[in-house]
Amino acid sequence: MSTTMIDTARYTFRVTWSVEDDEFVATCVEFPSLSWLAETPESALTGLRELVDEVVADLRERGEDVPEPLSTRHYSGKFQLRLGEDLHRRLAIEAAEQHLSLNQYVTRKLAAAS
């Protein structure tokens, strides 16, 4: 979180069809409480981007923290994962069967799932 200048176009936007609303809905990962409904995906995105601009300007004006875009954050490539003993054992066995380190095995499984 920061109060430095942030390019709001770098936030993570997504537009999907909402069956419940019978319209397109735009969302922003960094602002999960915000969304915008519209008849076209372009209008939904435009509406939400304008709303995010307003919210960011308001946060800055009040001296509050502005979320940093996920796209500009630094990622080390490492994270810790806690899992149960049984799952850990099973994954270690599967990795060994494929002649891979546990890290290589889990990385491949995650990449294949995304």
Residue, then its C-alpha position, 0 to 999 in steps of 0.5 A: m500500500s502506498t500514497t505515491m502516484i499509481d497508474t490506475a490502468r495497471y490494475t487487474f481488471r476483468v470483464t465477464w458476463s453476469v447471468e444473474d444481472d443479464e449484463f457484463v460486469a467489470t471487476c478489479v482484483e485490487f478493489p474487490s468491493l467495486s464492480w460495474l455493470a453495463e450492456t457491453p464489455e467495453s462500457a463495463l470496463t470504462g465505467l469501472r476504470e472511471l470509478v477506480d480513478e475516482v476512488v484512488a483520487d479520494l484515497r489520496e485526498r484523504g491521505e489513505d493508502v492506495p493499493e499497489p497494482l499486482s502487475t507492478r509488485h515484485y515477486s521473489g518466486k518463493f512462497q511457503l506452503r503448509l500442508g498436511e503430512d499425508l499430502h506432503r508424503r504423497l507429493a514427495i512419492e509422486a515426485a520421486e516416481q517421476h525423478l523430480s524434486l518436490n519443488q519441480y513436481v509441484t511447480r509443474k502441477l501448478a503450471a498445468a492447472s493454470 
